[in-house]
Amino acid sequence: QVQLVESGGGLVQPGGSLRLSCAASGSEFSIKSMGWYRQAPGKQRELVAVISSSTSYADSVQGRFTISRDNAKSTMYLQMNSLKPEDTAVYYCSAIVAIFGGIRNYWGQGTQVTVSS
């Protein structure tokens, strides 16, 4: 099994910044790709950014958010700048992992990000 633990969420004013972290732990696994998703109240979960050999972003966060990864620490980050109220959501970490001879998708428990004055 693989465990993903997010941290770094909180309350921030519009225009502010936050950095989310997602730490992966377990045994005998290889991460193929990781990503951040978010879900606002009453809305479907949506992709924010993904990272594998390259990065990709949702149009709504392009230029404001930066996804990165520290392979040595099995940790992924999301630097969020110029935050807007519409960025308010629960942010989830996801990992596509090679484990047990196959490919599995794991999710973290989520971390709340609230952008409000």
C-alpha positions as CSV (number, residue, x, y, z in Angstrom):
1,Q,0.0,0.0,0.0
2,V,0.9,3.6,-0.5
3,Q,-0.1,6.4,1.9
4,L,-0.4,10.0,0.7
5,V,-0.5,12.8,3.3
6,E,-1.2,16.4,2.3
7,S,-0.3,19.4,4.4
8,G,-0.1,23.1,4.0
9,G,-3.7,24.2,3.6
10,G,-5.3,27.0,5.5
11,L,-6.9,30.4,5.4
12,V,-5.3,33.1,3.2
13,Q,-6.4,36.5,1.9
14,P,-6.9,37.1,-1.8
15,G,-3.6,37.7,-3.5
16,G,-1.8,35.6,-0.9
17,S,0.2,32.4,-1.3
18,L,0.2,28.9,0.1
19,R,2.4,25.9,-0.5
20,L,0.8,22.4,-0.3
21,S,2.8,19.3,0.2
22,C,2.0,15.7,-0.4
23,A,4.3,13.0,1.1
24,A,4.1,9.5,-0.2
25,S,5.1,6.5,1.9
26,G,5.0,2.8,1.7
27,S,7.2,0.0,0.4
28,E,8.3,-1.3,-2.9
29,F,6.5,1.2,-5.1
30,S,7.4,3.4,-8.0
31,I,5.5,6.6,-8.7
32,K,4.6,7.1,-12.3
33,S,2.9,10.5,-12.0
34,M,1.4,12.7,-9.3
35,G,-1.3,15.4,-9.4
36,W,-3.3,17.8,-7.4
37,Y,-7.1,17.9,-7.7
38,R,-9.6,20.1,-5.9
39,Q,-13.3,20.0,-5.0
40,A,-15.3,23.1,-4.1
41,P,-18.7,22.7,-2.3
42,G,-21.4,21.6,-4.7
43,K,-18.9,21.1,-7.5
44,Q,-17.2,18.1,-9.1
45,R,-13.6,17.3,-8.3
46,E,-11.3,18.9,-10.9
47,L,-7.8,18.5,-12.0
48,V,-5.4,21.3,-11.0
49,A,-2.0,20.2,-12.1
50,V,-0.1,17.0,-12.8
51,I,3.6,16.1,-13.0
52,S,5.4,13.2,-14.5
53,S,8.2,13.8,-17.0
54,S,6.5,17.1,-17.7
55,T,3.9,19.3,-16.0
56,S,0.4,20.3,-17.0
57,Y,-2.0,22.8,-15.5
58,A,-5.7,23.7,-15.6
59,D,-6.3,26.9,-17.5
60,S,-7.7,28.5,-14.3
61,V,-4.4,28.2,-12.4
62,Q,-1.9,28.5,-15.3
63,G,0.7,31.1,-14.4
64,R,-0.3,31.3,-10.7
65,F,0.4,27.7,-9.5
66,T,3.5,25.7,-9.8
67,I,3.7,21.9,-9.3
68,S,7.0,20.3,-8.4
69,R,8.4,17.1,-7.0
70,D,11.3,16.0,-4.8
71,N,11.9,12.4,-5.9
72,A,14.4,11.7,-3.1
73,K,11.7,12.6,-0.5
74,S,8.8,11.1,-2.5
75,T,7.1,14.5,-2.0
76,M,5.1,16.7,-4.3
77,Y,4.4,20.4,-3.9
78,L,2.0,22.9,-5.2
79,Q,3.0,26.5,-4.8
80,M,-0.1,28.7,-5.1
81,N,0.4,32.4,-5.7
82,S,-2.1,35.2,-6.4
83,L,-4.8,33.2,-4.8
84,K,-8.4,34.0,-5.6
85,P,-11.7,33.3,-3.7
86,E,-12.6,30.8,-6.4
87,D,-9.5,28.8,-5.5
88,T,-11.3,27.8,-2.2
89,A,-11.7,24.1,-2.2
90,V,-10.4,20.9,-0.6
91,Y,-7.2,20.0,-2.4
92,Y,-6.4,16.3,-2.9
93,C,-3.1,14.7,-3.8
94,S,-3.2,11.7,-6.2
95,A,-0.5,9.3,-7.3
96,I,-0.4,6.7,-10.1
97,V,1.9,4.0,-8.7
98,A,3.4,0.8,-10.0
99,I,3.0,-1.7,-7.1
100,F,2.2,-5.3,-6.6
101,G,2.9,-6.0,-10.3
102,G,0.3,-3.5,-11.5
103,I,-0.7,0.1,-11.6
104,R,-2.9,1.7,-8.9
105,N,-4.2,5.1,-8.1
106,Y,-4.0,6.4,-4.6
107,W,-5.5,9.5,-3.0
108,G,-4.7,11.6,0.0
109,Q,-7.3,12.7,2.6
110,G,-7.4,16.3,1.4
111,T,-6.5,19.6,2.8
112,Q,-8.7,22.7,3.0
113,V,-7.7,25.9,1.3
114,T,-9.8,28.9,2.0
115,V,-9.2,32.2,0.2
116,S,-11.2,35.0,1.9
117,S,-10.7,38.5,3.3
